Amino acid sequence: MLSKSDNSNIIKRVYQSLKFSVISQHFIPGERLNIETLAEDLRVSITPVRETLLRLVAEGLIINVPKMGFFMRTLSEADILDLYEMNHLLTNWSINRLIRDQIPGLVTGMPELVALNKKLASAQAPADEMIANSSGAIFEYCARRSGNLEVVQQIQNINDRLNHTRVCESRMEQTPAEALLSIMQEGIEGNYDELQRLFNEQFDRSVILLPHLIRERVSPVVEVAEETVTHSFNLDRILAPHQSSK
């Protein structure tokens, strides 16, 4: 019989594993998440898997359809725009708190960004996943500086839900790291007014890119569908003479 500690560790492992798979789009949008298959893959019982999936539903990462099961959530353009706007509002609110609490003549800055700045600057060709994670980390650091735990939790959830979108956005940008490095530098130096301006520019840029990002996401699906239809059409033409001769 498992101890309470062992059971807790299993639940934690299952949660971390499934959440990472969901966030990184290991499962395709709309895919059904089979509890038994996931439990077998993770070598655990179905109980921690079901508990984890219910938790991910509560976090808005997947959906639960009554009598059908759990499915990957598909974010529409409107969904993504709502998350962009919410993230922008919370980040602006956090920076306004920093501006309000500034002490004349004392520049504190955000030293917690130094390590992240060095890591990103030293990468010759940062992976899109690294860009997305760095972007989310910057928003979270700003939220933490506000001192409001609820804002931090909301930003963390938005980061999870937008992670793959930010990866796709990075793929569309020629030099995605440059904008993030500029943002981090202003944060490190405590130039919060300039930091806010750069965040506003980033938000505007993301909104402009969004329709193109959605088209890029849909195109491969359309191509696969067209290939399937073409293959079926050609197959019908090949089989037709044989069927008519019978």
C-alpha positions in Angstrom: 0.0 0.0 0.0 1.3 3.4 -1.0 2.0 6.0 1.7 0.5 9.4 1.7 3.8 10.9 0.6 4.2 8.3 -2.3 0.7 9.0 -3.5 1.3 12.8 -3.4 4.5 12.4 -5.4 2.6 10.3 -8.0 -0.1 12.9 -8.4 2.5 15.6 -8.7 4.5 13.7 -11.4 1.3 12.9 -13.4 0.2 16.6 -13.2 3.6 17.9 -14.3 3.9 15.4 -17.1 0.4 15.9 -18.5 0.4 19.7 -18.1 3.7 19.9 -20.0 2.3 17.7 -22.8 -0.8 19.9 -23.0 1.0 23.2 -22.9 3.6 22.1 -25.5 0.8 20.8 -27.8 1.9 17.2 -27.7 -1.8 16.5 -28.2 -3.4 18.2 -31.2 -6.3 20.6 -30.7 -9.6 18.8 -30.3 -7.9 15.4 -29.6 -9.6 13.2 -27.1 -7.5 12.4 -24.0 -8.1 8.8 -23.2 -7.7 8.2 -19.4 -6.8 4.5 -19.7 -4.2 5.1 -22.4 -2.6 8.0 -20.5 -2.5 5.9 -17.3 -0.9 3.1 -19.2 1.7 5.4 -20.7 2.5 6.9 -17.3 2.4 3.5 -15.6 -0.1 4.7 -12.9 -3.7 4.0 -12.1 -6.5 6.0 -13.7 -7.2 7.9 -10.5 -4.3 10.4 -10.6 -4.8 10.8 -14.3 -8.5 11.7 -13.8 -7.7 14.1 -11.0 -5.0 15.8 -13.1 -7.4 16.1 -16.1 -10.0 17.7 -13.9 -7.4 20.1 -12.6 -6.4 21.0 -16.1 -10.1 21.7 -17.0 -10.2 24.1 -14.0 -7.1 25.8 -15.4 -8.8 26.3 -18.8 -6.2 24.1 -20.6 -8.5 21.3 -21.7 -12.3 20.8 -21.7 -14.6 18.1 -20.3 -17.5 17.1 -22.4 -20.2 15.2 -20.4 -20.5 11.5 -21.4 -17.7 12.0 -24.0 -14.6 12.7 -22.0 -11.7 15.1 -21.9 -10.5 16.9 -25.0 -7.7 19.3 -26.0 -9.0 22.9 -26.1 -8.9 24.7 -29.4 -8.2 28.4 -28.9 -10.1 30.6 -31.5 -8.7 34.0 -32.6 -11.2 35.7 -30.2 -10.0 33.4 -27.3 -6.3 34.4 -28.0 -7.2 38.1 -28.3 -9.0 38.0 -25.0 -6.0 36.4 -23.3 -3.7 39.0 -24.9 -5.8 41.8 -23.6 -6.1 40.3 -20.1 -2.3 39.8 -20.0 -1.8 43.4 -21.2 -4.2 44.8 -18.6 -2.6 42.9 -15.7 0.9 43.7 -16.8 0.1 47.4 -17.2 -1.5 47.4 -13.7 1.6 45.8 -12.3 3.9 48.3 -13.9 1.7 51.2 -12.8 2.2 49.9 -9.2 6.0 50.0 -9.7 5.8 53.5 -11.1 3.6 54.6 -8.2 5.9 53.1 -5.5 9.1 54.6 -6.9 11.1 56.6 -4.5 12.6 59.8 -6.0 16.4 59.4 -6.4 16.3 55.7 -5.7 16.5 53.3 -8.7 15.9 49.7 -7.7 15.2 48.0 -11.0 14.4 44.3 -11.5 17.7 42.4 -10.8 15.8 39.1 -11.1 15.8 39.7 -14.9 19.6 39.7 -15.1 20.1 36.0 -15.3 17.3 35.6 -17.9 18.7 38.4 -19.9 22.2 36.8 -20.0 20.8 33.4 -20.9 18.8 34.8 -23.8 21.6 37.1 -25.0 24.2 34.3 -25.0 22.0 32.0 -27.1 23.1 32.5 -30.8 19.8 31.2 -32.2 17.3 31.0 -29.3 14.7 28.3 -29.9 11.1 29.5 -30.2 10.2 27.6 -27.0 12.9 29.6 -25.2 11.5 32.8 -26.6 8.0 31.9 -25.4 9.2 30.9 -22.0 11.3 34.0 -21.6 8.3 36.2 -22.6 6.1 34.5 -20.0 8.8 34.8 -17.3 9.1 38.6 -17.9 5.3 39.0 -17.4 5.4 36.9 -14.3 8.3 38.9 -12.8 6.4 42.1 -13.3 3.4 40.6 -11.7 5.4 39.4 -8.7 6.8 42.9 -8.2 3.2 44.2 -7.8 3.0 42.1 -4.6 -0.5 40.8 -5.6 -0.6 37.0 -5.5 -3.9 36.8 -7.4 -2.4 38.8 -10.3 0.6 36.5 -10.3 -1.6 33.4 -10.5 -3.6 34.9 -13.3 -0.5 35.7 -15.3 0.9 32.2 -14.7 -2.4 30.7 -16.1 -2.3 33.0 -19.1 1.3 32.0 -19.7 0.3 28.4 -19.8 -2.6 29.0 -22.1 -0.6 31.2 -24.5 2.6 29.3 -24.5 2.1 27.5 -27.8 0.7 30.6 -29.4 3.9 32.5 -28.4 6.0 29.7 -29.8 4.1 30.1 -33.2 4.4 33.9 -33.0 8.2 33.6 -32.5 8.4 31.5 -35.6 6.9 34.3 -37.6 9.3 37.0 -36.3 12.7 37.5 -37.8 14.4 38.6 -34.6 12.1 37.8 -31.7 14.9 37.9 -29.1 15.8 41.5 -29.7 12.5 42.9 -28.5 12.6 40.8 -25.3 16.2 41.8 -24.6 15.2 45.5 -24.8 12.3 45.0 -22.5 14.4 43.2 -20.0 17.1 45.9 -20.1 14.6 48.6 -19.2 13.2 46.5 -16.4 16.7 45.8 -15.0 17.5 49.5 -15.1 14.2 50.5 -13.5 13.0 52.6 -16.5 9.4 51.6 -15.9 7.8 54.2 -18.1 9.9 53.0 -21.0 9.2 49.4 -20.0 5.5 50.1 -20.2 5.9 51.7 -23.6 7.8 48.6 -24.9 5.1 46.3 -23.5 2.4 48.4 -25.3 4.4 48.0 -28.6 4.7 44.3 -28.1 1.0 44.0 -27.4 0.1 46.0 -30.6 2.5 43.8 -32.6 0.9 40.6 -31.3 -2.6 41.8 -32.1 -1.4 42.6 -35.7 0.2 39.2 -36.1 -2.7 37.3 -34.7 -4.8 36.9 -37.9 -1.7 35.7 -39.8 -0.8 33.3 -37.0 -4.3 31.8 -37.2 -4.0 31.4 -40.9 -0.6 29.7 -40.5 -2.2 27.3 -37.9 -5.1 26.4 -40.1 -3.1 26.0 -43.4 -1.5 22.6 -42.6 -4.9 21.2 -41.6 -6.4 22.4 -44.9 -3.5 21.0 -46.8 -4.0 17.6 -45.2 -7.7 17.7 -45.9 -7.1 18.6 -49.5 -4.6 15.8 -49.9 -7.1 13.3 -48.4 -9.8 14.5 -50.8 -7.5 14.3 -53.8 -6.2 10.9 -52.8 -9.8 9.6 -52.5 -10.8 11.1 -55.8 -7.8 9.5 -57.6 -8.5 6.2 -55.9 -12.2 6.3 -57.1 -11.0 6.9 -60.7 -8.6 4.0 -60.4 -11.1 1.6 -58.9 -14.1 2.6 -61.1 -13.1 0.6 -64.3 -12.5 -2.5 -62.2 -15.8 -2.2 -60.4 -17.7 -1.7 -63.6 -16.1 -4.7 -65.3 -17.4 -7.0 -62.5 
